[in-house]
């Protein structure tokens, strides 16, 4: 009986199918859509309007 088990084990080792299907397919899609659009609206509305009285700006009214 033990001999039959050993013969069975031998059949398994002999019938080893060493088939390695190594599919090394690397689909490296290196698509970089770098939309470098910088809308830098540097609009400075500096209303530097000083409403000074005429007596200060034009001190020509000498009485």
KEFI-615693 format. One record per atom (N, C-alpha, C): residue number from 0; x, y negated, z; residue in one letter. Coordinates in steps of 0.1 Angstrom, whole numbers, plus 5000, padded with zeros to 4 digits. Layout:
NUM X Y Z A
...
REM end
This chain:
0 5008 5012 5000 X
0 5000 5000 5000 X
0 5009 4987 5000 X
1 5019 4987 5008 X
1 5028 4975 5008 X
1 5034 4972 4995 X
2 5038 4984 4988 X
2 5045 4982 4975 X
2 5035 4975 4965 X
3 5022 4978 4966 X
3 5013 4972 4956 X
3 5012 4957 4958 X
4 5013 4953 4971 X
4 5012 4939 4975 X
4 5025 4931 4970 X
5 5036 4938 4970 X
5 5049 4932 4966 X
5 5048 4931 4951 X
6 5043 4941 4944 X
6 5043 4941 4929 X
6 5034 4930 4925 X
7 5023 4928 4932 X
7 5014 4917 4929 X
7 5020 4903 4931 X
8 5029 4902 4941 X
8 5035 4890 4943 X
8 5045 4887 4932 X
9 5052 4897 4927 X
9 5061 4896 4916 X
9 5055 4891 4904 X
10 5043 4896 4901 X
10 5035 4892 4889 X
10 5032 4877 4890 X
11 5029 4872 4902 X
11 5026 4858 4903 X
11 5038 4849 4900 X
12 5050 4854 4905 X
12 5062 4846 4904 X
12 5067 4846 4889 X
13 5065 4858 4883 X
13 5069 4859 4869 X
13 5060 4851 4859 X
14 5047 4851 4863 X
14 5038 4844 4854 X
14 5036 4829 4858 X
15 5047 4823 4862 X
15 5046 4809 4865 X
15 5046 4800 4852 X
16 5036 4792 4850 X
16 5036 4784 4838 X
16 5042 4770 4842 X
17 5054 4769 4838 X
17 5062 4756 4841 X
17 5058 4746 4830 X
18 5046 4742 4830 X
18 5042 4732 4820 X
18 5040 4718 4826 X
19 5049 4709 4825 X
19 5048 4696 4831 X
19 5043 4686 4820 X
20 5031 4682 4821 X
20 5026 4672 4811 X
20 5029 4658 4817 X
21 5041 4654 4815 X
21 5044 4641 4821 X
21 5041 4630 4811 X
22 5029 4624 4812 X
22 5025 4614 4803 X
22 5030 4600 4809 X
23 5041 4596 4804 X
23 5047 4584 4809 X
23 5043 4572 4800 X
24 5030 4569 4800 X
24 5025 4558 4792 X
24 5022 4546 4800 X
25 5031 4536 4799 X
25 5029 4524 4807 X
25 5024 4513 4798 X
26 5011 4510 4800 X
26 5005 4499 4792 X
26 5007 4486 4800 X
27 5019 4480 4798 X
27 5022 4468 4806 X
27 5018 4456 4798 X
28 5006 4451 4800 X
28 5001 4440 4793 X
28 5005 4427 4800 X
29 5016 4421 4796 X
29 5022 4410 4803 X
29 5017 4397 4796 X
30 5004 4395 4797 X
30 4998 4383 4791 X
30 4996 4372 4801 X
31 5004 4362 4801 X
31 5002 4351 4811 X
31 4996 4339 4805 X
32 4983 4337 4807 X
32 4977 4325 4802 X
32 4979 4314 4811 X
33 4991 4308 4811 X
33 4994 4297 4820 X
33 4989 4283 4815 X
34 4977 4280 4818 X
34 4971 4267 4814 X
34 4976 4256 4824 X
35 4988 4250 4820 X
35 4994 4240 4828 X
35 4989 4227 4824 X
36 4976 4224 4827 X
36 4970 4211 4823 X
36 4968 4203 4835 X
37 4976 4193 4837 X
37 4975 4184 4849 X
37 4969 4171 4845 X
38 4957 4169 4848 X
38 4950 4156 4845 X
38 4953 4146 4857 X
39 4965 4141 4856 X
39 4969 4131 4867 X
39 4964 4117 4864 X
40 4952 4114 4868 X
40 4946 4101 4866 X
40 4951 4091 4877 X
41 4962 4084 4875 X
41 4967 4075 4885 X
41 4962 4061 4882 X
42 4949 4060 4884 X
42 4943 4046 4882 X
42 4940 4039 4895 X
43 4949 4029 4898 X
43 4947 4022 4910 X
43 4941 4008 4907 X
44 4928 4007 4911 X
44 4921 3995 4909 X
44 4924 3986 4921 X
45 4935 3979 4921 X
45 4939 3970 4932 X
45 4933 3956 4930 X
46 4922 3954 4935 X
46 4916 3940 4934 X
46 4921 3931 4945 X
47 4932 3925 4941 X
47 4939 3916 4951 X
47 4934 3902 4949 X
48 4921 3900 4951 X
48 4915 3887 4949 X
48 4913 3880 4962 X
49 4921 3870 4965 X
49 4920 3863 4977 X
49 4913 3850 4974 X
50 4900 3849 4979 X
50 4892 3837 4977 X
50 4896 3826 4987 X
51 4907 3819 4983 X
51 4912 3808 4992 X
51 4904 3795 4989 X
52 4901 3788 4999 X
52 4895 3775 4997 X
52 4904 3765 4989 X
53 4898 3757 4981 X
53 4906 3747 4973 X
53 4915 3738 4981 X
54 4910 3736 4994 X
54 4918 3727 5002 X
54 4932 3733 5006 X
55 4932 3746 5005 X
55 4945 3753 5009 X
55 4954 3755 4997 X
56 4947 3760 4986 X
56 4955 3763 4974 X
56 4960 3749 4967 X
57 4951 3740 4966 X
57 4954 3727 4959 X
57 4952 3716 4970 X
58 4962 3713 4977 X
58 4961 3702 4987 X
58 4964 3689 4980 X
59 4956 3686 4970 X
59 4958 3673 4963 X
59 4948 3662 4968 X
60 4939 3666 4976 X
60 4928 3657 4980 X
60 4933 3649 4992 X
61 4942 3639 4989 X
61 4948 3630 5000 X
61 4939 3618 5001 X
62 4933 3617 5013 X
62 4924 3605 5015 X
62 4930 3597 5026 X
REM end
